[in-house]
Amino acid sequence: MRKNLITVIILAISIINLVFNILLVFVFMPSATKTNKLITSISEILDLEIASEKEKNGTIDVNQLTAFELEQGNPINLADDGSGDIHVVQYGLTINLDKTASDYSTTQKNLTDSTALIYDTVRSIVGKYTYTQCTDVAIQEQIKQEILQSLRDTFNTNSIYSVVFYNWVAQ
């Protein structure tokens, strides 16, 4: 008799445990589903932001770039810094193009045909800065970004990947 009573008690406790487990599933599943949806949407947004940053930064393989080099141009008069001295900068310019861009060939032809426009664009941007600013590496990077954005806007293209100075001499 005792064994039957223990068996009945174990069976009753098992049924109560089963009922509580079912109750827990129905209570916590909606909130777990909502939390899962929230986490999924946040991760999708983060993935989109990371993807747009990569496109913005232009992570391109170096083998996919081609250089459009302009010979060292005429000296550019720099802005007056109040010292009474006339300062100039001499530079060479390389424009890196993305060969995988859809408008690469058109942009390359336009750059070849418009070297005077490129020199004028660079002159107008660099001429705004003083000698002290032109010797600062951070300002040189800022100048490159301004030239890059100006060239992209002028030629209406994103195939222009970067702008690089060589033989940059400020006097």
N, C-alpha and C positions, 0 to 999 in steps of 0.2 A: 504494500500500500504506500509505503514511504517512497519507493522509487517512482510510482505513478504520480504522486504529488509533486515531487521534484521535477519530473518531466513536464507536468502541466505548468508549473511556475516558469521553467525555462522557456516553454513555448509562449507563454503570455509575455514575458520580457522580450522575447525575440519579435513578437508582433508589435509591441509598443515601440521597440527600436526601429522597426520597419516604418511605422507610422511617422515617427519623428524624422527619419531620414527623408521620407517623401515630403513632409512639411518643410524641411530645410531646403530641399531642392526647389520647391515652388516659391518659397520666400526669397531666396537668394539669387535665383536664376535671372529674374528681370533686372535686378541691380547689376549683376555681373555682365549681362548683355549690354546694358547701357554703358558701363565702364569700358567694356571691350570696344564698343563703337567710338567712344571718346578717344581712347588710346589710338585706335586706327586712324581717325581723322587727324589727330595731332601728328602722328608719324607721316601721314600723307602730306600734310602741310610742310613739315620739316624737309621731306624729300624734295618737294617742289622748290623750296627755298635753296636747298643745296644744289639742285640742278640748275636753277637760275644763276646762282653764284658761279658755278663752273662755266656756264655760257658767258656770263659777264666777264669773268677773268680770262676766258678763252683758253682753257687747257687744250692746247693743240700740240700734236707731235711735231718736233722740230723738222722732221723729214717732209712735213706737209707745208712748210713755209718756203717762200722764195723771196729773195731780196731785190728791191728796186733801189739802186744806189744813185744818189745825186752827188756830183763832185763837189769839192769844197767850194762853197759859195763866196760871194763878195762879203767883205766885212759889214757887220750891222752896227750902226750907232746905237749905243745903249742910252737909256733914260738918264737925265741929269741927276746926279746924286748930291749936288750942292757944293762939290769940291772945286768946281771951276775947270776940272780936267775933262777932256773928251775921252770916253771909253768905248771900245769896240769889241765885238766878239766875232771870231772866225770859226767856222764849223764845217763838218761834212755830215750828210744826212742819209740814213738808210731807212727805207720804208719796207717793213716785212708784210708780205701778203699771204693770205691763206689760200693755197691751191685748191682746196676742196670746196671753197665757196662757189655758189652758183654763178656769181657775176665776176669771177676772177679775171677772165680774159678781157672783159670789157673794162674793168678797173685798171688792169695793167696797161691797156692801150690808152686809156684816158690819162693815166699818170705820165706816160711817155710823151703824149701830145701836149701836156699842160705843165711842163717843168717851171715855166716862168710864174705860173699861178702858185705853184708850191713854194717857190722861193719867196714870193710876195707874202704868202700866208705866214711863213716862218718869220720873215722880217717884221711883220706887223705884231706878231706875238712876242718875239724875243725883244724887240725894241721897247716894250713897255717896262722892262726890268732894268735895274741899276747894276753897276759893276759888282757891288757887294752881293747882291742877290744872285747874280749869274755864277759866282764862284761857290755858292752853297749847293751841295749835292741834292738836298731835298727840293730846292727851288728848281734845279735842273729837271728833276723828275716831274715836277708840276708843269714845267714848260713842255715837256714831252707829252704829257696827258692833254694839255690844251691843244697842241699841234695835232695829236691823234684825233681828238674829237672834232676839231675844225676840218681836218681832211675827210673824215667820215661824213660829216655834214655836207661839205662841198661836193664830194663825189657821190653822195647818197649811197653809201655801201658800208657793209660790215666786213668786207674781205680784207680791209686794212687792219692787220693784227697789232702791229706796234711800230713805234718810231724810235730810232736809235741814233744818237750823235756819235761821231768819231772826230778826232782831231779838234776837240772843243778847246779853243784858246780865247780867254778874255784878257784884254789889256787895257 
